[in-house]
Amino acid sequence: MKVFVTGATGFIGTAVVQELLANGHQVLGLARSEESANKLIAAGAEVQRGDLNDFESLKSGAIASDAVVHLGFVHDFTRFEEMCTLDGKVIETIGEALLGTDKPFLITSGTALFSKDGITTEKDLSANNPHPRIATENAADAVAAKGVKVAVVRLSPSVHGKGDVIGFVPTSINIAKEKRKAAIINGGSNLWPAVHRLDAAKLYRLALEKPFVSGTRYHAVAEQGIPFKDIAAFIAEKLQIQVVSLTNDEAAEHFGWFAHFAKLNNPTSSEETKAALGWNPQHPTLMEDLQNVYFSEVE
């Protein structure tokens, strides 16, 4: 099939494009710059010029393709709510172009919507959730209610691997370098799920190839939950600095906008996803990538 991919030249999008092409699909990738367009052409994909604010280009890409994978998101955390609202509008726009067709529409969300003591599963839905990113899943449900074939992939908070320079792990490392201490919050027993980007890319492909059930949530989670204190301890050892435990108030000053994520407790299951798609993560774990990838890439 021919798949229109937004965010096609990003950290995860690049892997999704490669996964689709390697398995016989065609890709039409959204590109907002010549550099991005050239990357897509070099990979063997076609180019749809535009960005997430160019609604006409988004519609054209969806109409010209057999399926849509929406990975694009503006990661400006100083305007996070605004960017979440934009994501909802993007989903609505693409959904309009898909009305009356059987084209599958795969939308990206995150398990971090659910920060709680219990295990988050694919059955957890977004009703009454105050998190700004819930705009994504609300928009997905609204489009599905109109008859569009929609499914949602919830990515782990940490999608890791070679080339990650803005994700949770490099952000944690950079803050520790700047502050000269690796901080945890209230003991750091909170849990982060994780997935390697190549495993996540395979999940997207399988979700398109398997029978498509509208309304489904898939969890791109290879590791159910890694204690944040373990990540901090590893970073501290590598940087030869101390680990310190902060209160919530101290954490706000230390981490800034990242404090919310540093205290995120999001143990998450992917058992239903694995069963439905036959998805079996095989790439390195987060701690293996900490050892072998990240410190060479953030220096």
C-alpha positions as CSV (number, residue, x, y, z in Angstrom):
1,M,0.0,0.0,0.0
2,K,1.0,3.6,-0.4
3,V,1.2,5.3,3.1
4,F,1.2,9.0,3.8
5,V,3.5,9.6,6.8
6,T,3.6,12.9,8.8
7,G,6.8,13.4,10.9
8,A,8.5,11.2,8.3
9,T,12.0,12.6,8.8
10,G,11.9,12.6,12.6
11,F,13.5,10.2,15.0
12,I,10.7,7.7,15.0
13,G,9.3,8.6,11.6
14,T,12.6,7.8,9.8
15,A,12.4,4.3,11.3
16,V,8.8,3.9,10.3
17,V,9.5,5.0,6.7
18,Q,12.4,2.5,6.5
19,E,10.3,-0.3,7.9
20,L,7.5,0.3,5.5
21,L,9.8,0.5,2.4
22,A,11.7,-2.6,3.5
23,N,8.5,-4.5,3.5
24,G,7.2,-3.6,0.1
25,H,5.1,-0.5,0.8
26,Q,5.3,2.9,-0.8
27,V,5.7,6.0,1.3
28,L,4.6,9.6,0.7
29,G,6.4,11.6,3.4
30,L,5.5,15.1,4.6
31,A,8.5,17.5,4.3
32,R,8.6,21.1,5.3
33,S,12.2,21.8,4.0
34,E,14.5,20.9,1.2
35,E,16.7,19.0,3.7
36,S,13.7,16.9,4.8
37,A,12.6,16.3,1.2
38,N,16.1,15.2,0.2
39,K,16.2,12.7,3.1
40,L,13.0,11.2,1.9
41,I,14.1,10.9,-1.7
42,A,17.4,9.3,-0.6
43,A,15.4,6.8,1.4
44,G,13.2,5.9,-1.6
45,A,10.1,7.7,-0.6
46,E,8.0,10.3,-2.4
47,V,7.6,13.8,-1.0
48,Q,4.5,15.7,0.0
49,R,5.7,19.3,0.6
50,G,4.1,21.1,3.5
51,D,3.9,21.1,7.3
52,L,1.4,20.5,10.1
53,N,-0.1,24.0,9.6
54,D,-0.6,23.4,5.9
55,F,-4.0,21.7,6.0
56,E,-4.5,21.6,2.3
57,S,-1.2,19.7,1.9
58,L,-2.3,17.3,4.6
59,K,-5.6,16.6,2.8
60,S,-3.8,16.1,-0.5
61,G,-1.4,13.6,1.0
62,A,-4.2,11.6,2.6
63,I,-6.2,11.6,-0.6
64,A,-3.2,10.4,-2.7
65,S,-2.5,7.5,-0.4
66,D,-4.0,4.2,0.7
67,A,-3.3,4.7,4.5
68,V,-2.1,7.5,6.8
69,V,0.4,7.3,9.7
70,H,0.4,10.5,11.7
71,L,3.6,10.8,13.6
72,G,4.2,14.6,13.3
73,F,4.1,16.7,16.5
74,V,5.7,20.1,17.3
75,H,7.8,19.3,20.4
76,D,7.8,22.9,21.7
77,F,7.1,22.3,25.4
78,T,7.0,26.1,26.1
79,R,3.7,26.0,24.1
80,F,2.7,22.4,24.8
81,E,-1.1,23.0,25.1
82,E,-1.1,25.0,21.9
83,M,0.8,22.2,20.1
84,C,-1.7,19.6,21.5
85,T,-4.6,21.7,20.2
86,L,-2.9,21.9,16.8
87,D,-2.5,18.1,16.8
88,G,-6.2,17.7,17.3
89,K,-6.8,20.0,14.3
90,V,-4.4,18.0,12.1
91,I,-6.2,14.8,13.0
92,E,-9.6,16.4,12.2
93,T,-8.2,17.7,8.8
94,I,-6.9,14.4,7.7
95,G,-10.0,12.7,9.0
96,E,-12.1,14.9,6.7
97,A,-10.1,13.8,3.7
98,L,-10.6,10.1,4.6
99,L,-14.4,10.3,5.1
100,G,-16.3,7.8,2.9
101,T,-13.2,5.6,2.4
102,D,-11.8,2.5,4.0
103,K,-8.3,3.9,4.3
104,P,-6.8,3.1,7.7
105,F,-5.6,6.1,9.8
106,L,-3.0,5.4,12.4
107,I,-2.6,8.2,15.0
108,T,0.2,8.7,17.5
109,S,-0.4,9.3,21.2
110,G,1.4,8.4,24.4
111,T,1.1,6.2,27.4
112,A,2.2,9.1,29.5
113,L,-1.4,10.4,29.4
114,F,-1.9,8.0,32.3
115,S,0.2,8.6,35.4
116,K,-1.2,6.4,38.2
117,D,-0.3,3.6,40.6
118,G,-1.9,0.8,38.6
119,I,-0.9,-0.7,35.3
120,T,-2.2,1.2,32.2
121,T,-3.6,-1.1,29.6
122,E,-5.0,-0.7,26.1
123,K,-8.5,-0.6,27.5
124,D,-7.8,2.7,29.4
125,L,-9.5,5.5,27.6
126,S,-9.2,9.2,27.8
127,A,-12.6,10.3,29.3
128,N,-12.2,13.2,31.7
129,N,-8.4,13.1,31.5
130,P,-7.0,16.6,32.1
131,H,-3.7,16.1,30.3
132,P,-3.3,18.5,27.3
133,R,-2.2,15.7,24.9
134,I,-5.6,14.2,25.4
135,A,-6.7,16.4,22.5
136,T,-5.0,13.8,20.3
137,E,-7.1,10.9,21.4
138,N,-10.3,13.0,21.6
139,A,-9.8,14.0,18.0
140,A,-9.1,10.4,17.1
141,D,-12.4,9.3,18.7
142,A,-14.3,12.1,17.0
143,V,-13.0,11.1,13.6
144,A,-13.8,7.5,14.2
145,A,-17.3,8.4,15.2
146,K,-17.8,9.8,11.7
147,G,-16.9,6.4,10.2
148,V,-13.2,6.8,9.5
149,K,-11.1,3.7,10.3
150,V,-8.9,5.0,13.1
151,A,-6.5,3.3,15.6
152,V,-4.1,4.9,18.1
153,V,-0.5,3.9,18.9
154,R,0.5,5.0,22.3
155,L,4.3,5.4,22.5
156,S,6.3,4.9,25.6
157,P,7.6,8.0,27.3
158,S,11.1,6.8,26.4
159,V,11.4,5.8,22.7
160,H,15.2,5.2,22.6
161,G,17.9,4.3,20.2
162,K,20.7,5.8,18.0
163,G,20.0,9.3,16.9
164,D,17.8,10.3,19.8
165,V,18.9,13.9,20.8
166,I,15.7,15.4,22.2
167,G,13.9,12.5,24.0
168,F,13.6,11.9,27.7
169,V,17.0,10.2,28.1
170,P,19.2,12.8,26.5
171,T,17.2,15.5,28.3
172,S,17.8,13.8,31.6
173,I,21.5,13.5,30.8
174,N,21.8,17.1,29.7
175,I,20.1,18.4,32.9
176,A,22.4,16.3,35.0
177,K,25.4,17.6,33.2
178,E,24.3,21.2,33.6
179,K,23.3,20.9,37.3
180,R,26.2,18.6,38.2
181,K,23.9,16.2,40.0
182,A,21.4,13.5,38.9
183,A,18.1,14.2,40.5
184,I,15.2,12.0,41.4
185,I,11.9,13.0,42.9
186,N,10.6,11.7,46.2
187,G,12.9,8.6,46.0
188,G,12.6,8.0,42.3
189,S,10.5,4.9,42.5
190,N,8.3,6.1,39.7
191,L,8.3,3.9,36.5
192,W,9.0,4.8,32.9
193,P,7.9,2.4,30.1
194,A,10.3,2.2,27.2
195,V,10.6,0.9,23.6
196,H,13.4,0.9,21.0
197,R,12.5,3.0,18.0
198,L,13.0,0.1,15.6
199,D,10.5,-2.0,17.6
200,A,8.1,0.9,17.6
201,A,8.5,1.2,13.8
202,K,7.6,-2.5,13.3
203,L,4.5,-2.0,15.4
204,Y,3.2,0.7,13.1
205,R,3.7,-1.5,10.1
206,L,2.0,-4.5,11.7
207,A,-0.9,-2.3,12.7
208,L,-1.5,-1.3,9.1
209,E,-1.0,-4.9,7.7
210,K,-3.2,-6.7,10.2
211,P,-7.0,-6.5,10.1
212,F,-7.8,-2.9,11.1
213,V,-10.3,-2.5,14.0
214,S,-11.4,1.1,14.3
215,G,-11.0,2.5,17.8
216,T,-8.2,0.2,18.8
217,R,-5.4,1.4,21.1
218,Y,-1.9,-0.2,20.7
219,H,0.9,0.2,23.2
220,A,4.4,0.5,21.9
221,V,5.9,-0.7,25.2
222,A,8.7,-3.2,25.3
223,E,9.5,-2.7,29.0
224,Q,6.6,-2.2,31.4
225,G,8.4,0.2,33.7
226,I,12.0,1.1,34.6
227,P,12.5,2.9,38.0
228,F,13.6,6.4,37.4
229,K,16.1,6.1,40.2
230,D,17.9,3.3,38.2
231,I,18.2,5.6,35.2
232,A,19.5,8.5,37.4
233,A,22.0,6.2,39.1
234,F,23.4,5.1,35.8
235,I,23.7,8.7,34.6
236,A,25.4,9.7,37.8
237,E,27.9,6.9,37.6
238,K,28.8,7.8,34.0
239,L,29.1,11.5,34.8
240,Q,30.8,10.9,38.2
241,I,28.3,13.0,40.0
242,Q,25.9,12.4,43.0
243,V,22.3,11.3,42.9
244,V,20.0,13.6,45.0
245,S,16.4,13.1,45.9
246,L,14.3,16.3,45.6
247,T,10.8,17.3,46.8
248,N,8.2,18.4,44.3
249,D,9.0,22.0,44.9
250,E,12.8,21.5,44.5
251,A,12.2,19.5,41.4
252,A,10.3,22.3,39.7
253,E,13.4,24.5,40.0
254,H,15.8,21.8,39.1
255,F,14.1,20.3,36.1
256,G,11.9,23.2,34.8
257,W,9.4,22.0,32.2
258,F,10.8,18.5,32.5
259,A,9.7,18.0,36.1
260,H,6.3,16.6,35.1
261,F,8.1,13.8,33.1
262,A,10.8,13.2,35.7
263,K,8.1,12.3,38.3
264,L,5.9,10.4,35.8
265,N,4.7,7.1,37.1
266,N,3.4,5.2,34.1
267,P,3.7,1.4,34.4
268,T,2.1,0.1,31.2
269,S,1.2,-3.2,29.7
270,S,1.4,-4.1,26.0
271,E,0.1,-7.7,26.3
272,E,-3.1,-7.0,24.2
273,T,-1.0,-5.3,21.5
274,K,1.5,-8.2,21.3
275,A,-1.4,-10.7,21.1
276,A,-3.3,-8.7,18.4
277,L,-0.3,-7.9,16.2
278,G,2.1,-10.7,16.9
279,W,4.6,-8.0,17.9
280,N,7.7,-9.1,19.8
281,P,10.2,-6.4,20.6
282,Q,13.7,-7.6,19.9
283,H,16.0,-4.6,20.0
284,P,18.2,-3.3,22.9
285,T,16.6,-2.3,26.2
286,L,16.7,1.2,27.6
287,M,19.5,0.4,30.0
288,E,21.5,-1.3,27.2
289,D,21.2,1.8,25.1
290,L,22.2,4.0,28.0
291,Q,25.4,2.0,28.1
292,N,26.1,1.7,24.4
293,V,24.5,4.7,22.7
294,Y,23.6,7.8,24.7
295,F,26.8,9.0,26.2
296,S,28.6,9.0,22.9
297,E,25.7,10.9,21.3
298,V,25.1,13.7,23.9
299,E,28.8,14.7,24.3
